[in-house]
Amino acid sequence: PTLRLLPEGLRAAKRSSGGGGLYQAWEGVGVHELILESPLHNASLGGSMALVEVYAVMLLWAERYSCLFRRRDTVAMGLLFKNHGVEAGASQQHAHSQLIGLPVVPVHTLQALNQARSYLDVASTCVFCDMLARLRRPSPRPWPSAATEHHAPPLHTPPSPCQHTPPVPPPPPPPVSPKGNPAASAHGSELVVYSNAEFVAFCPWAQPCDYCVHVMPWRHTADVLLEVQPFLEALRGEDLKVATTSGPAPYRVDAVRSAEEDPERAQDDLPPEVGRAQRTLALLADCLRAALRKLHNLCGDPDYNLVVRSPPFSDPNASWYHWHVEIAPHFAKKGGLEYGTHCMVLMTEPQVAAQQLRDTQI
């Protein structure tokens, strides 16, 4: 992967300042970088890219994000995201992701941050950590038995630009228990799609769209990309691009090729702090790649948005926030109900989507 500065006409943000008053506006204030994920035009994180290639992308994400963080006196927060496909807003076909530095924290982000902070004030614990604790064990089962779930009806895939075959008819709804909607209690391990020693991919109980997947570290950390700084600092003695391909053996991308067979293997020949940081990046690459590949294989390479959720630069170690990645595939357009109420109409219950993704081979 490599970094390219966008031509002036393609940038969503520039380095400038805004005005005040009742209606405040800025002319693209901030920083905008384009990250090319592979030299191959048809490569994709969920398709043909190997684990070592996805790891290299994670390394460049962390490097560019840390560089942006050092400008936190003028940048309020950094947003890493990826638009895959036309329906997801991609303006370029070549595999890429983007990093934007914003001068303010958007209102929607502030609302999510405040909700997490309020939960901590009331419950004295992180809301995301509570979610993860439930994922470690099955929840009570008011829905059909495991035997029934293993024979789930065919996947319902609404028309998508990347699909050229007729959609499969929607499956019949599962039996509803006397207690109500079966999905209402689906909050345990039945939502897990994939996991390793440090990260878990799961379908959230309140999905913003069908087959939405979140990737989250098991342990509490406010910002994984800042946490791996010891490894980046070990690389900064050399050019990062050179170090990932031909630098000292422990620091090369080749050093995590063994993760293809054992992604949880640590680098014994690295200093402990550096080894832990590299292991975290390798396991993040493993979990993210697995989630995207399962989605790719099950749903036929759907268009999707990927967003990395990090706290504002003013509070990088927030005890009330938990870093995570959201993957939102596109199968249908929003209608008036969704636009007017922000209430999403879903065709697939989260535990059914998770079961199908979990059973999909990669």
C-alpha positions in Angstrom: 0.0 0.0 0.0 1.1 3.6 -0.7 0.0 7.1 0.2 -1.0 9.6 -2.4 -2.0 13.2 -2.0 -5.3 13.9 -3.8 -5.4 16.5 -6.6 -6.8 19.8 -5.5 -10.1 19.2 -7.2 -10.7 15.8 -5.6 -10.0 16.8 -2.0 -12.9 17.1 0.5 -10.7 19.1 2.9 -8.0 21.7 2.6 -5.9 23.6 5.1 -7.9 26.8 5.7 -10.0 28.5 8.4 -13.7 29.2 8.7 -15.9 32.0 9.9 -18.4 32.4 12.7 -22.0 33.6 13.1 -25.3 31.9 13.1 -24.6 29.8 10.0 -21.0 28.6 10.2 -19.3 27.1 7.2 -15.8 26.1 6.2 -14.4 25.6 2.7 -13.2 22.0 3.2 -11.2 22.7 6.3 -8.9 19.9 7.5 -6.7 17.2 5.9 -7.6 14.6 3.3 -5.3 11.7 2.3 -5.9 8.8 -0.1 -4.4 5.4 0.8 -3.9 3.0 -2.1 -4.2 -0.5 -0.6 -2.5 -2.4 -3.4 -0.6 -1.9 -6.7 -3.1 -4.4 -8.3 -6.2 -2.6 -9.7 -8.6 -5.5 -8.9 -7.4 -6.3 -5.4 -9.7 -5.9 -2.4 -9.5 -6.4 1.4 -12.3 -8.9 1.3 -11.3 -10.6 -1.9 -7.9 -11.5 -3.3 -5.6 -9.8 -0.7 -3.6 -12.1 1.5 -3.2 -11.6 5.3 0.2 -10.1 4.9 -1.2 -7.5 2.4 -4.0 -6.6 4.7 -1.5 -6.3 7.5 0.5 -3.8 5.4 -2.6 -1.7 5.0 -3.2 -1.7 8.8 0.4 -0.6 9.2 -0.1 2.3 6.8 -3.4 3.2 8.5 -1.7 3.4 11.9 1.3 5.4 10.5 -0.8 8.1 8.8 -3.3 8.3 11.7 -0.4 8.9 14.2 1.0 11.6 11.9 -2.4 13.3 11.9 -2.6 12.9 15.7 0.6 15.0 16.0 -1.3 17.9 14.5 -4.1 17.7 17.1 -3.6 21.4 17.9 -5.5 22.2 14.7 -7.3 18.9 14.0 -10.1 17.8 16.3 -10.4 14.2 15.1 -9.3 11.8 12.4 -11.7 9.6 10.5 -10.4 6.5 8.5 -13.0 5.1 6.2 -13.4 3.0 3.0 -16.1 3.2 0.3 -16.3 0.0 -1.7 -18.5 0.1 -4.7 -20.7 2.7 -6.4 -23.6 2.4 -4.0 -21.2 3.0 -1.1 -20.0 6.3 -2.7 -16.7 5.1 -4.2 -15.5 7.6 -6.8 -12.4 5.5 -7.8 -12.4 1.8 -8.8 -8.9 1.1 -7.5 -8.8 -0.4 -4.0 -8.3 2.5 -1.6 -9.2 3.9 1.8 -9.2 7.5 3.0 -8.1 9.5 6.1 -9.8 12.9 6.9 -8.8 15.2 9.6 -11.7 17.4 10.8 -11.4 20.8 12.6 -14.6 19.9 14.7 -16.2 16.8 16.1 -19.4 16.2 14.1 -22.7 16.3 16.0 -23.6 12.7 15.2 -20.2 11.6 16.6 -20.7 13.7 19.7 -24.0 12.1 20.4 -22.5 8.6 20.2 -19.6 9.7 22.5 -22.0 11.3 25.0 -24.1 8.1 25.1 -21.0 6.1 25.9 -20.0 8.6 28.6 -23.5 8.6 30.1 -23.5 4.8 30.3 -20.1 4.8 32.2 -21.5 7.4 34.6 -24.5 5.3 35.4 -23.1 1.7 35.2 -19.5 2.5 36.1 -18.4 0.4 33.2 -17.8 0.7 29.4 -20.9 0.0 27.4 -18.9 -1.8 24.7 -17.1 -4.0 27.3 -20.5 -5.0 28.6 -21.5 -5.9 25.0 -18.3 -8.0 24.6 -18.9 -9.8 27.9 -22.2 -11.0 26.6 -20.6 -12.2 23.4 -18.5 -14.7 25.4 -21.5 -16.8 26.3 -24.8 -17.9 24.6 -27.9 -15.9 25.5 -31.2 -17.6 26.5 -32.8 -19.1 23.4 -36.4 -18.1 22.8 -35.8 -18.8 19.1 -35.5 -22.2 17.4 -33.1 -24.8 18.6 -29.5 -25.0 17.3 -30.5 -27.9 15.1 -33.0 -25.7 13.3 -30.5 -22.9 13.0 -28.0 -25.1 11.3 -30.5 -25.6 8.5 -31.2 -21.9 8.0 -33.2 -21.0 4.9 -31.3 -19.6 1.9 -29.7 -16.2 2.1 -32.0 -13.4 1.0 -30.0 -10.9 -1.0 -31.8 -7.9 -2.4 -30.6 -6.6 -5.8 -27.2 -5.0 -5.7 -25.1 -3.5 -8.4 -22.5 -6.2 -7.9 -25.0 -9.0 -8.3 -26.3 -10.1 -11.7 -28.4 -13.1 -10.6 -32.1 -12.9 -9.5 -32.4 -12.4 -5.8 -33.4 -15.5 -3.7 -36.9 -15.2 -2.2 -36.8 -14.0 1.4 -36.8 -16.8 4.0 -39.9 -17.4 6.1 -39.7 -15.8 9.6 -38.6 -18.1 12.4 -41.2 -19.1 15.0 -41.8 -16.4 17.6 -41.8 -17.5 21.2 -44.6 -16.4 23.6 -42.1 -13.9 25.1 -42.0 -11.9 21.8 -39.5 -11.2 19.1 -36.7 -13.9 19.1 -34.1 -11.3 18.2 -34.9 -9.3 21.3 -32.8 -11.7 23.4 -30.1 -12.4 20.8 -27.2 -10.7 22.4 -24.7 -13.5 23.2 -22.2 -15.7 21.3 -24.7 -16.4 18.6 -23.9 -12.9 17.2 -20.2 -13.7 16.8 -18.9 -14.1 13.2 -15.2 -14.6 13.8 -12.7 -14.1 16.7 -9.1 -14.5 17.6 -7.1 -13.8 20.8 -7.5 -10.0 20.6 -10.4 -9.1 18.3 -13.9 -10.2 17.6 -16.2 -9.6 14.6 -19.9 -9.8 15.3 -23.3 -8.6 14.0 -24.6 -6.0 16.5 -28.0 -6.6 18.0 -29.3 -3.2 16.7 -28.0 -3.3 13.1 -28.1 -0.2 11.0 -28.4 -2.5 7.9 -28.6 -6.1 7.0 -25.3 -8.1 7.6 -23.6 -5.2 9.3 -20.4 -6.4 11.1 -18.4 -4.7 13.9 -14.8 -5.5 14.6 -13.8 -4.7 18.2 -10.8 -5.6 20.5 -11.7 -7.9 23.4 -9.8 -5.8 25.9 -10.7 -2.2 26.6 -8.7 0.3 24.5 -9.8 3.8 23.4 -7.7 3.9 20.2 -5.9 0.8 18.8 -4.1 2.9 16.1 -2.4 5.0 18.8 -1.7 2.0 21.0 0.6 0.5 18.4 2.9 3.5 18.4 5.9 1.5 19.9 6.1 -0.6 16.8 5.8 2.4 14.5 8.5 4.2 16.4 10.8 1.2 16.0 10.2 1.5 12.2 10.7 5.2 11.9 14.5 4.9 11.9 14.1 3.8 8.3 11.7 4.6 5.5 8.4 2.9 6.5 7.7 1.6 2.9 11.2 0.1 2.7 11.0 -1.3 6.3 7.9 -3.3 5.5 9.5 -5.0 2.5 13.2 -5.3 3.0 14.1 -3.9 6.4 15.3 -5.8 9.4 13.7 -9.3 9.5 11.6 -8.8 12.7 10.0 -5.6 11.3 9.3 -6.8 7.7 5.9 -7.8 6.5 7.4 -11.2 6.0 7.6 -11.4 9.8 3.9 -12.0 10.0 3.6 -14.4 7.1 3.4 -17.2 9.7 0.1 -15.6 10.8 -1.5 -17.3 7.8 -1.2 -20.5 9.9 -0.9 -19.0 13.4 -2.1 -15.4 13.5 -1.7 -15.3 17.3 2.0 -15.9 17.2 4.1 -13.1 18.8 7.5 -12.0 17.6 9.8 -13.4 20.2 12.9 -11.5 18.8 11.3 -8.1 19.3 11.3 -6.0 22.5 8.1 -6.9 24.5 6.3 -3.6 23.9 7.1 -3.6 20.2 6.2 -7.3 19.8 2.8 -6.7 21.4 2.1 -3.8 19.2 3.0 -5.7 16.0 0.9 -8.7 17.2 -2.1 -6.4 17.7 -1.8 -5.1 14.2 -1.4 -8.7 12.8 -4.5 -9.9 14.7 -6.5 -6.8 13.6 -5.6 -7.6 10.0 -6.6 -11.3 10.6 -10.0 -10.4 12.1 -10.9 -7.6 9.6 -9.8 -9.7 6.6 -11.9 -12.7 7.8 -15.0 -10.6 8.3 -14.7 -8.9 4.9 -14.0 -12.2 3.2 -17.0 -13.9 4.7 -19.1 -11.0 3.6 -17.6 -11.2 0.2 -18.1 -14.9 -0.2 -21.7 -15.0 1.3 -23.2 -11.9 -0.3 -21.3 -11.7 -3.6 -18.9 -8.8 -3.1 -21.5 -6.3 -1.9 -20.8 -2.5 -1.9 -20.0 -1.4 1.6 -18.8 1.4 3.8 -16.1 0.7 6.4 -15.6 3.3 9.2 -13.0 3.3 11.9 -14.5 4.7 15.1 -11.9 6.5 17.2 -12.3 9.1 20.0 -11.5 12.8 19.4 -7.8 13.8 19.6 -8.6 15.8 22.7 -9.3 12.6 24.7 -7.3 9.8 23.1 -7.4 7.6 26.3 -11.1 8.1 27.0 -12.1 5.5 29.6 -15.7 5.6 28.3 -14.9 4.8 24.7 -13.9 1.6 23.0 -12.3 1.6 19.6 -13.9 -0.4 16.8 -14.5 -0.8 13.1 -18.0 -0.8 11.5 -18.7 -2.5 8.1 -22.1 -1.6 6.6 -23.0 -3.4 3.3 -25.5 -1.9 0.9 -28.4 -4.0 -0.3 -31.3 -1.6 -0.5 -31.8 2.2 -0.7 -33.2 4.2 2.2 -36.8 5.2 1.9 -38.9 7.9 3.6 -39.3 6.0 6.8 -35.5 5.5 7.2 -34.7 9.0 6.2 -37.4 10.6 8.3 -37.0 8.6 11.5 -33.5 7.0 11.2 -35.3 3.7 12.0 -33.9 1.0 9.7 -36.1 -1.7 8.2 -34.1 -5.0 8.2 -34.8 -8.2 6.4 -32.5 -10.5 8.3 -32.3 -10.8 12.1 -28.7 -10.3 13.5 -28.3 -13.9 14.9 -29.4 -15.3 11.5 -26.9 -13.1 9.6 -24.1 -14.0 12.1 -24.9 -17.7 11.7 -24.7 -17.5 7.9 -21.5 -15.5 8.0 -20.0 -17.7 10.6 -20.7 -20.8 8.5 -19.2 -19.2 5.4 -15.8 -20.7 4.5 -12.9 -18.4 3.7 
